Amino acid sequence: MLSPQPNRWVVLLVVMLAFLPIVLDLTILHVAIPSLTLALEATGTEVLWIIDIYPLLMASLLIPMGTLADRIGHRRLLFIGLSVFGVGSALAAMSPTAQALIGARALMAVGAAMVMPCTLAIIRQTFKDDTERATALGIWGAVASAGAALGPLAGGALLEHFWWGSVFLVNVPVLMLAIPLVFFLAPRHAVLAEGAWKPAQALLLMAGLMATVYAIKTGLKSDGAWWLSLVIGCIGTAMLAWFVRIQLRSTHAMLDMSLFSKPAIRMGVVMALVVMGSLAGVELLLAQELQFVTGRSPLEAGLFMLPLMAASAVGGPLAGLILRAVGLRLVATGSLALATISIAGLAYSDFNNAGFGVAVLMVGLGLALGVGLTASSVAIMSSAPEEKAGSAGALEATSYDLGTGLGIAGFGLVMASSYQRAIHLPEGIAPEVAAIAARSVGETMLAAQSVGGPSGQAIAEAGRQAFSTSHSMVLLSAAVLIGLLSIMIFSVFRQQANEHVGAGTH
C-alpha cells in the first residue's frame, strides 16, 4: 500500500484557492447584470453572451485541456491557466463596451479551462486512500457549489461600494497569492499519458460544441431565423459525431470513450449537467427578480441568496456520508427530487413579502444541489483509473460548465420568450421605443430611463409585472423537467441501487 503524501491537505488547500475564483466567476455577474446593462447599454442578447461565453467556451475546451495536462503535467498547466485567467480578469474589469467584455470573458474561459481539470486530477493523484479521496472531493464539491452560490453575495457587496468592473478585479489579488503557492507547493507528478496532443481534434470539439449551443440559443429566440439555426445545429452535431468517431478509432484518444462504459460515470455526467444548470438558471432569474421587480440593491439581493449559499456548502461534505450509507442511485434521485420540490415552491413564492417559507425552500435547493454536485464528482473521479485522471477531471468539469452554460441559455431564452409574450406596454409609446422595451427586462428598464416621467414609470411597471409572471412559469417548467429526470435516473440505474462509490459494485 502506498504511503500517503505528507502535505496532501496543504496541497488540497492550495488547489482550492486556485479553484475558487474560477467557479466564483460562473455566477458573480448575476447581481451585476442590472448595473452592467445600464452602464454599457447592453442589449438582452449581449447580456446573455456576456454571462454565457465564459461557461460555454470553457466547456468546449475542458476535455482538450484535460488531456493536455496529462501530457505536459497538471502543475505546469495549472500555473499557466491561472496566469491567463488573471490577465483576462484585468481586461474584463476595464472593458469599455459590451463587445470588449465578451472578448475578455472568452480569455478568462481559456484560462479557466486549463485550471479546472488540473484541480480534480491533482486531488485524484494526491489522495491514494479511497476514504480520504472521497472527503477531498467532497471539499472540492463544497467549494464548487458554495463558490457558485457565493458569487451573487460577493458581487452584491462589491457593487455596494465600487463600479461593476470590481467583480472581475477582485480575482487579481487572489490569483497573486495562488500562483506562487501553486508554483512552490503543487506536486510534480510523473506524466502518465502517452502520445502527442492533437490541437486539430481540440478545435473540432470546440467548434462542434459552440455551434450546437449557438444553434440552440438562436433557435429558441422568437425573432430568430429557425432555418439558419437548424443548419448550424446540424453542422455542430456532425462535428461532434466526427470527433467521437476519431476518439473511438484512436490509439491515444483525447477523450477515452471507455469512461462512458461505467454506469457511475454516466450518472455523474448527467448529475453535473442538471445540478449546475439548475443552480445557474435559478440564480440568474432570481437576481433579476430581486433587483428589477422588488427593488432590492445588489447587496440585498446577494444576502437574500445567503441560505442557498450556506446550504450548498454544507451539502458537499454531507454527500460523502450519505453516499456511503445509501449508495449513489438514491443520492442522485433524492437530491433531484428535493430540487424539484424547492424550485416548484419558489415558483409560487411572493418575493416582495418573502418570509420563512422562502428561506426554507432556498435551503432545500442549496442542499439538493450541493449533494448532487459532490455525488457527480465522486462518481466520476473514483470510477476512473489514475492514468486517466486528467481526462476524467476534464469530463466532470465539462459537464459542470456545459450545464452552467446550458442552464443560463435555457432559462434565459425561455424567460425572454415568455417575457415578450407577457409584457403589455402602455399606449402612446413610440414604436421604436416599444420594440426595444419588449425584448428583455433590462432593455425595458433602459427604455423607461430614457423616456422618463409618468410614461417611463408605466413602462417600468409593465416590465416588473411581466417579469414576475414569466419568472414563475419558467421555474415551474424547470421543476417539472427535473422531476421527470429524477424518475428516469431512478429507473435507468436500478441495477446500481446498492453501489457505493469507491467500494465497487455490489
LINNOR-V102213 format. One line per field, one symbol per residue. burial: # if it has 24 or more other ideal C-beta (glycine too) atoms within 12 Angstrom, else .. Layout:
# LINNOR-V102213
burial=???
This chain:
# LINNOR-V102213
burial=....#..#..##############################.####################################################.#..#..###########################..#.#############################...#########.##..##.##..###.#.###...##..##.##################.......#..##..#..##..##.##.....####..##.#################################.#########################.###..#####################.#.#..#...##.########################.#.#################################.##.##..#...##.##############.#...##.######################.###.##..##..#..#..####....
